Amino acid sequence: MAAIRDIPLKAIDGGDATLGDHAGKVLLAVNVASQCGLTPQYAALEAVFEKYGDRGFAVLGFPANDFGAQEPGTDDEIASFCETNFGVTFPMFSKIAVNGADRHPLYAALIAAKPEAQGGDGMEAKLEGYGFKRANPSDILWNFEKFLIGRDGNVVARFAPDVAPDSPEIVEAVERELAK
């Protein structure tokens, strides 16, 4: 498998990208969606990005339409939505699949590195109550699952979708990685 930094990506504007473009930074990779109950997390993602960006931190948004068709828009529509509604300035990428046969290689690598998410408040049981069950326990549970990647390119943590970007768990993990 290619090093996580070398996996080809597309920026939301269509340009070629990799995580290597952010080498030496602490990264929070998040699968996002514009029509989800967790969509307001965009505001906290932007706030955390603004708070720590000058210290070598970046949030990276990966739109995905894998859960309840909650990201139906085109890349242009998604970019406009994020900017207009949440003032998003952190890097966003072209829409990808994070689960299933079409899972993007980046998400395959992230999941392989951290097969289980920490935190959460019983979200999986709640989703099962609505008839949604993951095919595999290591699959992404829902929109807004977060992977923290250290400056060295290694995945150091994975957080459940309902763990807010500005929660103590994430803030402490980000600060710990930035201090290294």
C-alpha positions as CSV (number, residue, x, y, z in Angstrom):
1,M,0.0,0.0,0.0
2,A,1.2,3.5,-0.8
3,A,2.3,5.7,2.1
4,I,-0.8,7.6,3.2
5,R,0.9,10.9,2.2
6,D,1.3,9.7,-1.4
7,I,-2.3,8.5,-2.1
8,P,-3.7,10.6,-5.0
9,L,-6.5,12.9,-4.2
10,K,-8.5,15.6,-6.0
11,A,-9.1,19.0,-4.4
12,I,-12.7,20.2,-4.5
13,D,-11.7,22.6,-7.3
14,G,-10.5,19.6,-9.4
15,G,-6.7,20.1,-8.8
16,D,-4.4,17.2,-8.0
17,A,-3.5,16.8,-4.4
18,T,-2.1,14.4,-1.7
19,L,-1.8,14.6,2.0
20,G,1.9,15.2,1.3
21,D,0.9,18.7,0.4
22,H,0.4,19.2,4.1
23,A,3.6,17.4,5.2
24,G,4.8,18.3,8.7
25,K,1.3,19.3,9.8
26,V,-1.1,17.6,12.2
27,L,-4.2,16.8,10.2
28,L,-7.8,16.1,11.0
29,A,-9.4,14.2,8.1
30,V,-13.2,14.2,8.2
31,N,-15.9,12.7,5.9
32,V,-18.5,15.5,5.7
33,A,-22.0,16.0,4.3
34,S,-24.2,19.0,3.9
35,Q,-27.6,17.5,4.7
36,C,-26.8,15.6,7.9
37,G,-27.9,16.3,11.5
38,L,-24.2,16.6,12.2
39,T,-23.6,19.2,9.5
40,P,-23.3,22.1,12.1
41,Q,-20.0,20.5,13.0
42,Y,-18.6,22.5,10.1
43,A,-18.6,25.5,12.3
44,A,-16.5,23.8,15.0
45,L,-14.2,22.3,12.4
46,E,-13.5,25.8,11.0
47,A,-13.0,27.2,14.6
48,V,-10.5,24.5,15.4
49,F,-8.7,25.0,12.1
50,E,-8.5,28.8,12.8
51,K,-7.4,28.3,16.4
52,Y,-4.5,25.9,15.6
53,G,-3.8,26.6,11.9
54,D,-0.8,28.8,12.6
55,R,0.7,26.1,14.7
56,G,0.9,23.6,11.9
57,F,-2.6,22.1,12.0
58,A,-5.2,21.6,9.2
59,V,-8.7,20.2,8.9
60,L,-9.3,18.3,5.6
61,G,-12.9,17.8,4.5
62,F,-13.8,14.8,2.4
63,P,-17.5,15.0,1.2
64,A,-19.1,11.6,1.0
65,N,-22.6,10.5,0.0
66,D,-22.5,7.1,1.7
67,F,-25.0,7.7,4.4
68,G,-28.7,8.5,3.7
69,A,-27.8,10.4,0.5
70,Q,-26.9,13.4,2.7
71,E,-24.3,14.8,0.3
72,P,-26.0,14.8,-3.1
73,G,-24.4,18.0,-4.5
74,T,-21.6,18.4,-7.0
75,D,-18.2,19.6,-5.9
76,D,-19.0,23.2,-6.8
77,E,-22.3,23.0,-4.9
78,I,-20.6,21.6,-1.9
79,A,-17.8,24.2,-1.9
80,S,-20.4,27.0,-2.2
81,F,-22.5,25.5,0.6
82,C,-19.5,25.3,2.9
83,E,-18.3,28.8,2.3
84,T,-21.7,30.4,2.4
85,N,-23.2,28.6,5.4
86,F,-20.1,28.0,7.6
87,G,-17.3,30.2,6.2
88,V,-15.1,27.2,5.6
89,T,-11.6,28.0,4.7
90,F,-9.9,24.7,5.5
91,P,-9.0,22.4,2.5
92,M,-11.9,20.5,1.0
93,F,-11.6,17.6,-1.5
94,S,-13.6,16.1,-4.2
95,K,-16.5,13.9,-3.2
96,I,-15.4,10.3,-2.5
97,A,-16.8,7.0,-1.1
98,V,-15.6,6.1,2.4
99,N,-17.3,2.7,2.6
100,G,-18.1,-0.2,0.3
101,A,-16.6,-1.5,-2.9
102,D,-15.8,2.0,-4.1
103,R,-14.1,3.1,-0.9
104,H,-11.3,5.6,-1.7
105,P,-7.8,4.3,-1.1
106,L,-7.2,7.1,1.5
107,Y,-10.1,5.8,3.6
108,A,-8.9,2.2,3.1
109,A,-5.6,3.3,4.6
110,L,-7.1,5.4,7.4
111,I,-9.4,2.5,8.5
112,A,-6.5,0.0,8.2
113,A,-4.4,2.2,10.5
114,K,-7.2,2.7,13.1
115,P,-10.0,0.2,12.7
116,E,-12.0,1.5,15.7
117,A,-13.2,4.9,16.6
118,Q,-13.1,6.2,20.2
119,G,-15.8,8.2,21.9
120,G,-19.3,8.7,20.9
121,D,-22.5,8.5,22.8
122,G,-24.3,5.4,21.6
123,M,-24.6,6.6,18.1
124,E,-24.2,3.2,16.6
125,A,-27.1,1.8,18.6
126,K,-29.3,4.8,17.6
127,L,-28.5,4.2,13.9
128,E,-29.3,0.5,14.3
129,G,-32.7,1.7,15.6
130,Y,-33.3,3.4,12.3
131,G,-32.3,0.2,10.4
132,F,-28.7,1.2,9.6
133,K,-26.0,-1.3,10.5
134,R,-22.4,-1.3,9.3
135,A,-21.4,-4.2,7.1
136,N,-18.0,-4.4,8.9
137,P,-17.2,-3.1,12.5
138,S,-14.3,-1.1,11.1
139,D,-16.4,0.7,8.4
140,I,-17.0,4.4,8.8
141,L,-20.1,4.7,11.0
142,W,-21.6,7.9,9.6
143,N,-20.8,11.4,8.4
144,F,-18.3,13.4,10.4
145,E,-16.0,10.6,11.6
146,K,-12.6,12.0,12.3
147,F,-9.0,10.7,11.9
148,L,-6.1,12.5,13.5
149,I,-2.9,12.2,11.6
150,G,0.4,13.2,13.2
151,R,3.2,15.3,11.7
152,D,5.0,12.1,10.7
153,G,2.0,10.9,8.6
154,N,0.9,8.2,11.0
155,V,-2.8,7.9,12.0
156,V,-2.9,8.5,15.8
157,A,-6.6,8.6,16.6
158,R,-10.0,8.0,15.2
159,F,-13.1,9.7,16.7
160,A,-16.8,8.7,16.4
161,P,-19.0,11.0,14.3
162,D,-20.8,12.5,17.3
163,V,-17.5,13.5,19.0
164,A,-17.5,17.3,18.3
165,P,-14.4,18.8,16.7
166,D,-14.0,21.1,19.7
167,S,-14.6,18.4,22.3
168,P,-12.0,17.9,25.0
169,E,-11.0,14.5,23.5
170,I,-10.1,16.0,20.2
171,V,-8.6,19.3,21.4
172,E,-6.3,17.4,23.8
173,A,-5.2,15.0,21.1
174,V,-4.6,17.8,18.6
175,E,-2.6,19.8,21.3
176,R,-0.6,16.7,22.2
177,E,0.3,16.1,18.5
178,L,1.2,19.8,18.0
179,A,3.5,19.6,21.0
180,K,5.6,16.8,19.4
